Amino acid sequence: MSSSAPQNAPSLEPAPPGDAPQTLTPDVVVIGGGSGGLTTAAVMASFGVPVVLIEKHKMGGDCLNVGCVPSKAILAAAKHAHAIMEGPKFGIHAKGKKGAPFDVDFSTVHDHIKDVIGTIAPVDSVERYEGLGVTVLGGEARFTGPQTVQVGNTTVKARRVVIATGSRPAVPPIPGLDTVPYLTNEVIFDRKELPEHLIIVGAGPIGLELAQAHNRLGAKVTVLEGFKVLGREDREAAELVKSTLEGEGVAIHEHAMVTGVAKDGDGVAVTIEVGEGDSKETQTINGSHIMVAAGRAVNVEGLDLEKAGIDYDRRGIKVDAGMRTTNKKVYAIGDVAGGLQFTHVAGYHGALIARNILFRLPIKQNATILPKTTYTDPEVASVGATEEELKGMPGLRVLRWAFHENDRAIAERTTEGFIKVFTTKRGKILGAVIVGPKAGEIIALWGLAIAKGMKISDITSWVAAYPTLSEVGRRAAVEYYKGATENPTLRKVITFLQRFG
C-alpha cells in the first residue's frame, strides 16, 4: 500500500458562527455519531421518523477511528508477522536485515490501518446518513431544557432525546505524567514508526491487545498492571493469556502501581511499586514511549445535563432497565450509560430503544446475552454468568473441553485453550467462557443459547461441520452426560428394552 491510502473519516465541521439561528423540531435528536447513535438514527430514518444526529468530531466514533477497527487492523498485521504468511501486503518482509527473521515496514503497517478505516468509513459517513433522511449537524451539543438541545446557532426541540456520547481514555493522576508525551488509543494508531520500548499502563483488553501487536511487530513491550491481568475475565483464561504473552517476550508486572513518570533523555522513566502488603519494592523501568490504557471515562462534559434534569456520576448517566434517564424523555445508551463498554452493546441499546420510541413497546436490556471478547492470541470470549458468580450454586455443572483435543486445532497447531460451559443440574445453560483460537466467533452460539433459554441437550443435538474449532462446544456439551452409562436405572431400562428384539 502507498501512503495515499484512505485516511480516517473527516471530522464534522461545525456551522460557521455567522450562520443565521434556526430551530429544528424533529421527532428524535441523537447526540453522538458512534455505534449506538448511528444505529438509533438509521432505524428512525428507515421508518420515516424525522431525526437529527449531532456529532462534534468524527462519524463512526471511537470504534471506527481509534478503537475496535484500528486495533484489529494492527493485530492482523501482527499475526502476519508472527506467522510470516502473506506478509508483504501488510508491510512484513521475510529474510530480514542482519539475520532478523523478518523486517517490519511500520509506515506500511500505518497505511494498512488507515486503509481499513477508510474502507469502512463510508458506511458511517455523513453522506450515507443524509441519504437515509437523517439531518446531520456538526458541533458540540448542550441541553438548554428538558427536551431542547443547542448546537452552534441551531436549536433542536425534539419529542425524544438519545445521548450516545461514548467514552474516552481515562488518564490517572500519575505524578509527572503531564510532563512527558504519553500515548492513548486515540493517538497510537497515527504513528509511522515502531516504538523501541513501549511501556503500557493497564492490562485490560486494550492494553494487552496492543502489547501483543507491538511485540510481534518487533518492539520491546512492558505492561504494568495495578491488580491482575484481565481482571474482569475468568481467572483461568486470563492466566493462559498472560503466560502466552510472556512466552512471546512481553514483560508483565502485576500488582505494580505506577508512582511517577519522568523524562529520560528522549524516552521516559517509570517508577513503580511492585508487590502487596509489606513485600512492596520500588523499581524504575526505562522505555522510549509510554501508553495509558487504564480504563475509560464517560463523555458528559459540556452537555449541561443538569438543565435537563438528568442525574449522572463518574461512572456514567444513570438509567433504568429501559435505558431511560431520570428525565423520562431522554435515553442514554452505550458507554455513557455505564455497564459494558463495547461497540456491539451500544448497537444493541440503539436497536432496543428504537422499539420503545417507535412502537411504545416496553423494553428491558438483558445483560446476560451480551458477549465480551478480548482479541489477543489466544482470544478470550465469554457470555452469561461467570464461574465466580455461580460459585456455591447447588447443582452447578461445569462442562469443559480442551482445544488440544480438537482435530482442527491440532492441524493448525493452535491447541492452547479450552471452553467451559456452566449449567444447572437440569442442563439449563447459564454461561460460557472460551480461551483459544477464534473464541470470539465460537461464543456466538452460546450467546444465542442463553438468549433463547436453551438446554445443553439442544447443543448435543446440533451438528458441527468436521473439522471445525466450534466442535469444542459440542464436545463440552456431551460431557453433561458423562457417567450416564454407569447409571444403574438407565442400564436396567436398556436391558429391559433389549427383550423386545
C-alpha positions as CSV (number, residue, x, y, z in Angstrom):
1,M,0.0,0.0,0.0
2,S,1.1,3.5,-0.7
3,S,1.0,6.5,1.6
4,S,-2.1,7.6,-0.4
5,A,-4.3,5.0,1.4
6,P,-7.6,6.4,2.5
7,Q,-7.4,8.2,5.9
8,N,-9.8,8.4,8.8
9,A,-13.3,9.7,8.3
10,P,-13.0,13.5,8.2
11,S,-14.1,15.5,11.2
12,L,-17.5,17.1,11.0
13,E,-17.2,20.9,10.6
14,P,-19.4,22.9,12.9
15,A,-21.6,25.6,11.3
16,P,-19.8,29.0,10.9
17,P,-20.6,31.4,13.8
18,G,-22.2,33.8,11.5
19,D,-24.9,31.4,10.3
20,A,-28.4,32.6,11.0
21,P,-30.1,31.0,14.0
22,Q,-32.5,28.2,13.2
23,T,-34.9,25.9,15.1
24,L,-35.4,22.3,14.2
25,T,-38.3,20.2,15.5
26,P,-37.6,16.5,14.7
27,D,-39.2,13.6,16.5
28,V,-35.9,12.4,17.8
29,V,-32.5,14.1,18.3
30,V,-29.4,11.8,18.8
31,I,-26.3,13.2,20.4
32,G,-23.2,11.2,19.3
33,G,-22.3,9.5,16.0
34,G,-20.8,6.3,17.3
35,S,-22.3,2.8,17.1
36,G,-25.3,3.5,19.4
37,G,-26.2,6.8,17.9
38,L,-25.8,5.7,14.3
39,T,-28.0,2.6,14.9
40,T,-30.7,4.7,16.5
41,A,-30.7,7.3,13.8
42,A,-30.7,4.7,11.0
43,V,-33.7,2.8,12.5
44,M,-35.7,6.0,13.0
45,A,-35.0,7.2,9.5
46,S,-35.9,3.8,8.0
47,F,-39.4,4.3,9.4
48,G,-39.7,7.8,8.1
49,V,-39.3,9.4,11.5
50,P,-37.6,12.9,11.4
51,V,-34.3,12.6,13.2
52,V,-31.4,14.9,13.8
53,L,-27.9,13.5,14.6
54,I,-25.3,15.6,16.2
55,E,-21.6,14.7,16.2
56,K,-18.8,17.0,17.3
57,H,-15.8,15.1,15.9
58,K,-15.8,12.1,13.6
59,M,-18.6,9.9,12.4
60,G,-18.2,6.3,13.5
61,G,-17.0,7.3,16.9
62,D,-14.1,5.7,18.8
63,C,-14.7,2.2,17.4
64,L,-14.1,3.1,13.8
65,N,-11.5,5.8,14.2
66,V,-9.3,4.9,17.3
67,G,-10.7,1.7,18.8
68,C,-12.0,-1.6,17.6
69,V,-11.3,-1.2,13.9
70,P,-7.6,0.1,14.0
71,S,-6.8,-2.2,16.9
72,K,-7.9,-5.3,14.9
73,A,-6.1,-4.0,11.9
74,I,-2.8,-3.8,13.7
75,L,-3.5,-7.2,15.3
76,A,-3.9,-8.6,11.8
77,A,-0.6,-7.2,10.7
78,A,1.0,-8.6,13.9
79,K,-0.4,-12.1,13.2
80,H,1.2,-12.0,9.7
81,A,4.5,-11.1,11.3
82,H,4.0,-13.9,13.8
83,A,3.3,-16.4,11.0
84,I,5.2,-14.9,8.2
85,M,2.2,-15.5,5.9
86,E,1.2,-13.2,3.1
87,G,3.4,-10.6,4.8
88,P,4.3,-8.1,2.1
89,K,0.8,-6.5,1.7
90,F,0.9,-5.8,5.5
91,G,4.5,-4.4,5.4
92,I,6.1,-7.6,6.6
93,H,9.0,-9.0,4.6
94,A,10.8,-12.3,5.1
95,K,14.5,-12.6,5.3
96,G,15.2,-9.5,7.3
97,K,18.3,-7.5,7.6
98,K,21.2,-8.5,9.9
99,G,19.9,-12.0,10.3
100,A,16.4,-11.0,11.6
101,P,13.6,-13.4,10.7
102,F,11.7,-10.5,9.0
103,D,11.7,-6.8,8.6
104,V,8.7,-4.6,9.5
105,D,7.9,-1.5,7.5
106,F,5.9,0.2,10.2
107,S,4.9,3.0,7.8
108,T,3.2,0.4,5.6
109,V,1.5,-1.0,8.8
110,H,0.2,2.5,9.5
111,D,-1.1,2.8,5.9
112,H,-2.8,-0.6,6.3
113,I,-4.6,0.6,9.4
114,K,-5.7,3.8,7.7
115,D,-6.8,1.9,4.6
116,V,-9.0,-0.4,6.8
117,I,-10.6,2.6,8.5
118,G,-11.1,4.4,5.1
119,T,-12.7,1.3,3.6
120,I,-15.3,1.1,6.4
121,A,-15.8,4.9,6.9
122,P,-18.3,5.4,4.1
123,V,-20.8,3.2,5.9
124,D,-20.8,5.6,8.8
125,S,-20.4,8.8,6.7
126,V,-22.5,12.0,6.8
127,E,-23.4,11.4,3.2
128,R,-24.8,8.0,3.8
129,Y,-26.9,9.1,6.8
130,E,-28.2,12.2,5.0
131,G,-29.1,9.9,2.2
132,L,-31.2,7.9,4.7
133,G,-33.0,11.1,5.6
134,V,-31.1,12.0,8.7
135,T,-30.2,15.6,9.4
136,V,-26.6,15.6,10.5
137,L,-25.2,18.6,12.5
138,G,-21.5,19.1,13.4
139,G,-20.7,20.7,16.7
140,E,-20.9,20.3,20.5
141,A,-24.4,19.7,21.8
142,R,-25.7,21.0,25.2
143,F,-29.1,20.9,26.8
144,T,-30.9,24.2,27.4
145,G,-34.1,22.5,28.7
146,P,-35.7,19.0,29.3
147,Q,-36.1,18.3,25.5
148,T,-34.1,21.1,23.9
149,V,-30.6,20.9,22.7
150,Q,-28.4,23.7,21.3
151,V,-25.6,23.1,18.8
152,G,-24.0,26.3,17.5
153,N,-26.7,28.6,16.3
154,T,-29.2,25.7,15.9
155,T,-31.8,24.9,18.5
156,V,-33.3,21.4,18.3
157,K,-36.6,20.7,20.1
158,A,-37.5,17.0,20.0
159,R,-40.0,14.7,21.4
160,R,-37.3,12.3,22.5
161,V,-33.5,12.7,23.0
162,V,-30.9,10.0,22.8
163,I,-27.5,10.6,24.4
164,A,-24.8,8.4,22.9
165,T,-21.6,10.3,23.5
166,G,-19.4,7.3,24.4
167,S,-16.2,7.4,26.4
168,R,-12.6,8.3,26.1
169,P,-9.3,7.0,27.7
170,A,-9.2,7.7,31.4
171,V,-5.9,9.3,32.4
172,P,-4.9,8.5,36.0
173,P,-3.3,11.3,38.2
174,I,0.2,9.9,38.0
175,P,2.8,12.3,39.2
176,G,4.9,13.6,36.2
177,L,2.7,12.0,33.5
178,D,1.8,15.5,32.3
179,T,5.5,16.3,31.7
180,V,6.0,13.6,29.1
181,P,4.3,13.0,25.7
182,Y,2.1,9.9,26.5
183,L,0.1,7.8,24.1
184,T,-3.5,6.6,24.3
185,N,-5.6,4.6,21.8
186,E,-6.7,7.9,20.4
187,V,-3.2,8.7,19.0
188,I,-1.2,5.5,18.9
189,F,-2.5,4.5,15.5
190,D,-1.2,7.7,13.9
191,R,2.4,6.6,14.5
192,K,4.5,5.7,11.5
193,E,7.5,4.4,13.5
194,L,7.6,1.4,15.7
195,P,8.4,2.3,19.4
196,E,11.7,0.9,20.6
197,H,10.4,0.1,24.0
198,L,6.7,0.7,24.7
199,I,5.6,0.8,28.3
200,I,1.8,0.2,28.7
201,V,0.0,1.2,31.9
202,G,-3.0,-1.2,32.2
203,A,-3.5,-4.8,31.4
204,G,-7.1,-4.8,30.3
205,P,-8.3,-5.7,26.7
206,I,-6.8,-2.6,25.1
207,G,-3.5,-2.8,26.9
208,L,-2.9,-6.5,26.2
209,E,-4.1,-6.4,22.5
210,L,-1.7,-3.5,21.7
211,A,1.1,-5.1,23.8
212,Q,1.0,-8.3,21.8
213,A,0.6,-6.5,18.5
214,H,3.6,-4.2,19.1
215,N,5.7,-7.0,20.5
216,R,5.0,-9.2,17.5
217,L,6.0,-6.4,15.2
218,G,9.4,-6.1,16.8
219,A,9.0,-3.6,19.7
220,K,10.1,-4.4,23.3
221,V,7.0,-4.1,25.4
222,T,6.4,-3.9,29.2
223,V,2.9,-4.0,30.7
224,L,2.2,-2.5,34.2
225,E,-1.0,-3.6,36.0
226,G,-2.0,-2.4,39.4
227,F,-4.0,-5.5,40.1
228,K,-4.4,-8.7,37.9
229,V,-4.2,-9.1,34.1
230,L,-7.7,-9.1,32.5
231,G,-9.2,-8.6,36.0
232,R,-12.8,-8.9,34.8
233,E,-12.3,-12.2,33.0
234,D,-12.3,-15.8,34.0
235,R,-9.0,-16.2,36.0
236,E,-8.0,-19.5,34.4
237,A,-8.5,-17.9,30.9
238,A,-6.7,-14.7,31.9
239,E,-3.7,-16.7,33.2
240,L,-3.4,-18.5,29.9
241,V,-3.3,-15.3,28.0
242,K,-0.7,-13.9,30.4
243,S,1.6,-16.9,30.1
244,T,1.3,-16.8,26.3
245,L,2.2,-13.1,26.1
246,E,5.1,-13.6,28.5
247,G,6.3,-16.6,26.4
248,E,6.4,-14.3,23.3
249,G,8.5,-11.8,25.2
250,V,6.1,-9.3,26.7
251,A,7.2,-8.3,30.3
252,I,4.1,-8.2,32.5
253,H,4.2,-6.8,36.1
254,E,1.0,-7.4,38.1
255,H,0.3,-5.6,41.4
256,A,2.5,-2.8,40.0
257,M,1.3,0.7,41.0
258,V,2.8,3.5,38.9
259,T,4.0,6.2,41.3
260,G,5.8,8.5,39.0
261,V,6.8,9.3,35.4
262,A,9.8,11.4,34.3
263,K,11.7,12.3,31.1
264,D,14.7,10.2,30.4
265,G,16.6,11.7,27.5
266,D,14.3,11.1,24.5
267,G,12.4,8.5,26.5
268,V,10.6,8.0,29.8
269,A,11.4,6.6,33.2
270,V,8.5,5.0,35.0
271,T,8.7,4.4,38.8
272,I,6.5,1.6,40.2
273,E,5.8,-0.1,43.5
274,V,5.6,-3.9,43.0
275,G,4.1,-6.4,45.3
276,E,1.5,-6.5,48.1
277,G,1.4,-5.6,51.7
278,D,4.8,-5.4,53.4
279,S,6.6,-7.0,50.4
280,K,6.4,-3.9,48.2
281,E,9.6,-2.8,46.4
282,T,10.3,0.2,44.2
283,Q,11.6,-0.3,40.7
284,T,12.3,2.0,37.7
285,I,11.6,1.0,34.1
286,N,13.1,2.9,31.3
287,G,11.4,3.0,27.9
288,S,11.1,5.0,24.7
289,H,7.3,5.6,24.9
290,I,4.5,5.2,27.5
291,M,0.9,4.4,26.7
292,V,-2.0,4.8,29.1
293,A,-4.7,2.1,28.9
294,A,-6.1,2.3,32.4
295,G,-9.8,2.3,31.7
296,R,-12.4,4.7,30.2
297,A,-14.0,7.9,31.3
298,V,-17.6,8.7,30.1
299,N,-18.2,11.8,27.9
300,V,-20.6,14.0,29.8
301,E,-18.7,17.3,30.0
302,G,-20.3,20.2,28.3
303,L,-23.7,18.6,27.9
304,D,-25.3,20.7,30.7
305,L,-27.2,17.6,31.9
306,E,-28.4,19.5,34.9
307,K,-30.6,21.7,32.7
308,A,-32.4,18.6,31.5
309,G,-32.8,17.1,35.0
310,I,-30.5,14.2,34.2
311,D,-28.6,12.5,37.0
312,Y,-25.0,11.2,36.5
313,D,-21.8,10.4,38.2
314,R,-18.2,9.5,37.2
315,R,-19.4,6.0,36.0
316,G,-22.0,7.4,33.7
317,I,-25.5,8.7,33.2
318,K,-28.0,6.9,35.5
319,V,-30.5,4.8,33.5
320,D,-33.3,2.3,34.3
321,A,-33.6,-1.1,32.7
322,G,-35.2,0.5,29.6
323,M,-32.2,2.9,29.2
324,R,-34.3,6.0,30.3
325,T,-32.6,8.6,32.3
326,T,-34.1,10.5,35.3
327,N,-35.7,12.6,32.5
328,K,-38.1,10.1,31.0
329,K,-38.0,11.8,27.6
330,V,-34.2,11.2,27.4
331,Y,-32.4,7.9,26.9
332,A,-28.7,7.2,27.4
333,I,-27.1,4.3,25.6
334,G,-23.6,2.7,25.1
335,D,-20.6,3.7,27.1
336,V,-22.0,6.8,28.5
337,A,-24.7,4.8,30.3
338,G,-22.1,2.8,32.2
339,G,-22.0,-1.0,32.2
340,L,-20.3,-3.0,29.4
341,Q,-18.3,-0.7,27.1
342,F,-18.4,-2.5,23.8
343,T,-19.5,-1.3,20.3
344,H,-22.0,-4.2,19.9
345,V,-23.5,-3.3,23.3
346,A,-24.1,0.3,22.1
347,G,-25.7,-1.0,18.9
348,Y,-27.9,-3.4,21.0
349,H,-29.0,-0.4,23.1
350,G,-29.8,1.6,20.0
351,A,-32.0,-1.0,18.5
352,L,-33.7,-1.7,21.8
353,I,-34.7,1.9,22.5
354,A,-35.9,2.3,18.9
355,R,-38.6,-0.3,19.6
356,N,-39.8,1.8,22.5
357,I,-39.7,5.1,20.8
358,L,-41.4,3.8,17.6
359,F,-43.9,1.3,18.9
360,R,-44.2,2.2,22.6
361,L,-43.2,-1.4,23.4
362,P,-41.8,-2.0,26.9
363,I,-38.1,-2.8,26.8
364,K,-35.6,-4.2,29.2
365,Q,-31.9,-4.7,28.4
366,N,-30.7,-8.2,29.1
367,A,-27.0,-8.1,30.0
368,T,-26.7,-11.9,30.2
369,I,-26.9,-12.2,26.4
370,L,-24.1,-9.7,25.7
371,P,-20.8,-11.3,24.8
372,K,-17.3,-10.0,25.6
373,T,-14.2,-10.7,23.6
374,T,-10.5,-9.7,24.1
375,Y,-8.7,-10.2,20.7
376,T,-5.3,-11.3,21.9
377,D,-3.9,-14.6,20.6
378,P,-5.4,-16.7,22.1
379,E,-8.7,-14.8,22.2
380,V,-10.9,-14.7,25.4
381,A,-14.6,-14.6,25.0
382,S,-17.5,-15.0,27.4
383,V,-21.2,-14.6,27.7
384,G,-23.7,-15.0,30.5
385,A,-22.9,-15.8,34.1
386,T,-19.3,-16.4,35.2
387,E,-17.9,-19.3,37.2
388,E,-17.1,-16.8,40.0
389,E,-20.7,-15.5,40.1
390,L,-22.1,-19.0,40.2
391,K,-19.7,-20.4,42.8
392,G,-21.6,-22.2,45.5
393,M,-24.8,-22.6,43.5
394,P,-26.5,-26.0,44.3
395,G,-26.3,-28.4,41.3
396,L,-23.9,-26.3,39.2
397,R,-22.3,-28.2,36.4
398,V,-19.0,-27.0,34.8
399,L,-18.5,-28.7,31.5
400,R,-15.2,-28.3,29.6
401,W,-13.3,-29.4,26.6
402,A,-9.7,-28.5,25.6
403,F,-8.5,-27.3,22.2
404,H,-5.7,-29.9,22.3
405,E,-8.4,-32.5,21.7
406,N,-9.9,-30.7,18.7
407,D,-8.7,-32.0,15.3
408,R,-8.8,-28.6,13.6
409,A,-6.8,-27.0,16.3
410,I,-4.3,-29.9,16.1
411,A,-4.0,-29.5,12.3
412,E,-3.3,-25.8,12.7
413,R,-1.1,-26.2,15.8
414,T,-3.2,-23.8,17.8
415,T,-4.0,-26.1,20.7
416,E,-3.8,-23.8,23.7
417,G,-7.1,-23.1,25.4
418,F,-10.4,-24.5,26.4
419,I,-14.1,-24.0,26.7
420,K,-16.1,-24.0,29.9
421,V,-19.9,-24.1,30.0
422,F,-21.9,-23.6,33.1
423,T,-25.4,-25.2,33.5
424,T,-27.9,-26.0,36.2
425,K,-28.4,-29.6,37.3
426,R,-31.2,-29.9,34.8
427,G,-29.0,-28.6,32.0
428,K,-30.1,-25.0,31.5
429,I,-27.2,-23.1,30.0
430,L,-26.1,-20.2,32.3
431,G,-22.8,-19.0,30.8
432,A,-19.7,-19.9,28.9
433,V,-16.1,-18.8,28.6
434,I,-13.7,-19.7,25.8
435,V,-10.0,-19.0,25.6
436,G,-8.4,-20.2,22.3
437,P,-8.4,-19.6,18.6
438,K,-11.4,-17.8,17.2
439,A,-13.0,-17.7,20.6
440,G,-14.9,-14.5,19.7
441,E,-16.6,-16.4,16.8
442,I,-17.4,-19.5,18.7
443,I,-19.0,-17.7,21.6
444,A,-21.9,-16.5,19.3
445,L,-23.6,-19.9,19.6
446,W,-23.6,-19.7,23.3
447,G,-25.0,-16.2,23.4
448,L,-27.9,-17.4,21.2
449,A,-28.4,-20.4,23.5
450,I,-28.7,-18.2,26.6
451,A,-30.9,-15.7,24.8
452,K,-33.3,-18.5,23.8
453,G,-33.2,-20.3,27.2
454,M,-31.7,-23.4,25.6
455,K,-30.7,-26.5,27.5
456,I,-27.4,-28.4,27.0
457,S,-29.5,-31.1,25.1
458,D,-30.1,-28.6,22.4
459,I,-26.4,-28.3,21.8
460,T,-25.8,-32.0,21.8
461,S,-28.4,-32.3,19.0
462,W,-26.6,-29.7,16.9
463,V,-24.2,-31.0,14.3
464,A,-21.0,-29.1,13.7
465,A,-19.0,-29.5,10.4
466,Y,-15.8,-31.5,10.8
467,P,-13.2,-30.4,11.3
468,T,-14.0,-27.1,12.9
469,L,-13.0,-25.3,16.0
470,S,-16.6,-24.9,17.1
471,E,-16.7,-28.7,17.8
472,V,-15.2,-27.9,21.2
473,G,-18.6,-26.6,22.2
474,R,-20.5,-29.7,21.3
475,R,-17.9,-31.9,22.9
476,A,-18.2,-29.9,26.1
477,A,-22.0,-30.3,26.0
478,V,-21.7,-34.1,25.7
479,E,-19.7,-34.0,28.9
480,Y,-23.0,-33.3,30.6
481,Y,-24.0,-36.9,30.1
482,K,-20.7,-38.3,31.2
483,G,-21.3,-41.1,33.7
484,A,-24.8,-41.8,32.4
485,T,-23.6,-45.3,31.3
486,E,-22.9,-46.1,34.9
487,N,-26.4,-45.2,36.0
488,P,-28.0,-48.4,37.3
489,T,-31.6,-47.3,36.5
490,L,-30.6,-46.4,32.9
491,R,-28.9,-49.8,32.5
492,K,-32.0,-51.6,33.7
493,V,-34.1,-49.7,31.1
494,I,-31.8,-50.7,28.3
495,T,-31.7,-54.3,29.4
496,F,-35.5,-54.4,29.6
497,L,-35.9,-52.9,26.1
498,Q,-33.4,-55.5,24.7
499,R,-36.0,-58.2,25.4
500,F,-38.2,-56.8,22.6
501,G,-35.6,-57.5,19.9
